[in-house]
Amino acid sequence: MNYWTSTGPLAALLLAGCVQTGPATDRPATLQIIAFNDFHGHIGAGDQTVIPPGSPRDASRVKAGGAVHLAAAVAKLRAENPKSAVVTAGDLISASPLVSGHFLDEPTIRVMNDIGIDFSALGNHEFDRGQKELARIQSGGCAKYTLLEPCQVMPDFPGASFRLLAANVHLADGQTLFQPFGIKALKLGRRTVRIGFVGMPLKGTPGIVSPGGVAGLTFADEAETANALIPAMRNAGADILVVLIHEGGVMKADADQSDCAGMQGDLKPILARLDPAFDLVVSGHTHNAYVCNYGSVDPARPFLVTSAGQYGTLLTRITLDYDARGKKLIGKRAENLVVAQSPDSAAGQGAIAALVARYEAATEGVRNRVIGTVAGPLPNKVDPSGQTVLGNFIADAQLAAMAAPDKGGAQIAFMNGGGVRAPITPREGGVVTFGDIYTAQPFGNSVVVKALTGAQIRAALEAQFQDIELPRLLSPSLGFTYAYDKSRPVGQRVFDLRLNGEPISESATYRVAMNSFTAQGGDGFTMFGAAPQIAEGPSDVDALAAYIGSLPGRQPPALDRIRDATPR
């Protein structure tokens, strides 16, 4: 089998979360890996903000991300060290904003071709549109495999100039769906050092994507797959071994963020079985940002483990000190950098800026597409109980999207208030356009189902009152009700939880739909982040569109799901 070999001014990069391992030396060759994950087609600058890694939770947020600023950041790092590889750990595409998702993420692939990434592991979302469409993403062309038209804006889609990697995804005949690994060759004077990247989605992909997207495929164990490939990677000349894996963890807030002992989640048991021959693990999927040393957990496995958050708002700069004469890695360190937006950071990125602008202009017709009608306005103004009409409406839409047994069997849905950015005001005749709902939900989150006990649901609702003066309430779906009393002690403020009139059992497990931001622990709901994920469905905006379109003149919901029982 042939394995792909790749040769080949940002105003502010705020860096934090640095971890270093290995001794210093007088004459190492300094190599660089630039990594990111979970980009999800966020080519527009948008309104994404991040707290710089390592900063206090109450630190000012920095506006970050966008293809132009990401390209400038990568170019700056390459200029600082041309001996670089650029890689991603999956979910590069799909569950994307309108500007990319409506065009089958062709604009994102064109952007990444211009940036010049080397390899991208597949994530679970790469399978959303099926295997034939995924093959087109790699190879190019305008064959139609989805309801959306390919090549709508620019003809002759070239496909990805970089290689997609999927070491643990097998066809019926045992062959891998895509190449299992790739080699990046870097010249060091008269010598060449080769970095081997093995890439793979999470083993549990079939359980969280549409069955049609993975039909006929098997997903093998991640650690076993990576370990078994070491001889082939060495035979291909790899001097340094790296895993690009679309699986991740969550760092405990009160833990040492540079110590992998503070990590929770499905990545950690994989690391425990990974061969010590690997030097670095670049991860994703959880949309969390971390850089930690697994050697603090197991000295025999001193991997650096990294993740760069989401949506191109961060880059991980990984620096490797390599003894070319002795052919060994003698030091490694990593840091997450904020891809800050600023007027100066677009310098030199005119081609990418023009590409993004062209696709943004092409979305105008999409924005005006009528998706259905509603019987009245859907405001997002908070009522005295903490509810909003639109929040409840969106919760109902997400429950409807995930209620079928093959979609996750959701029984309850919660919508976070921060995810509702604007009201939906219908036009004459109650008409709602795609642009209307996209303005209300512009983040491009997917809808997921998590398994939560009644006790965990109660804990999440209690967490709404961390700031008793300004509680941040989740909007619940139809059939779920509860009461709260802000005068009660912490941990005892929520009571009378019911589903369809029946009391919620503390020990029973319920299937709860929510957007992926909330599911990952966003807005402080950390108990959601640790809960098992059962299924992943459409984008939140597509779920809302389907809900409105499925019943003409759909009624706005009543504000009767949360009862404020605080004594007056």
Protein Blocks (a to p, Z undefined) as FASTA:
>chain_A
ZZdddedjdfbdcdehiacedjddfkbccddddddehklopabgbjadcddehiafkbcc
ddeejjklmmmmmmmmmmmomcbcdddeejkbgjiafklmmnoommmmmmmmmnopabdc
ddfklmmnojklmmmmmngpjddfbfbdghklbghiebjabdcddfkbccfkopafbdfb
dcddddehjbccdddddddddfklmmmccfklmgoiacddfklmmmmmmmmmmmnopabd
cddddddddddfkbcfkbmklpgcjklmmmmmgcfkbmbdcdehjopacdddfklmmmml
mcccddehjghlaccdddddddfklopafbdcdddddddddfklmgoplmmmmmmmmmmm
mmmmmmmpcfbdcfbdcdfbdcfkopafklmmmmmmmmmmmmpmklnopabdcddfklpm
bdcdddehhiacfklmmmmmmnopacddddddfklmmmmmmmmmmpmmlccdddddehia
cdddfkbcehilbghiaeehiacdfkbccdddddfklmnopghiamlmmpccfbdcddfk
lmmmmmmmmoghiacdddfkbccfbdZZ
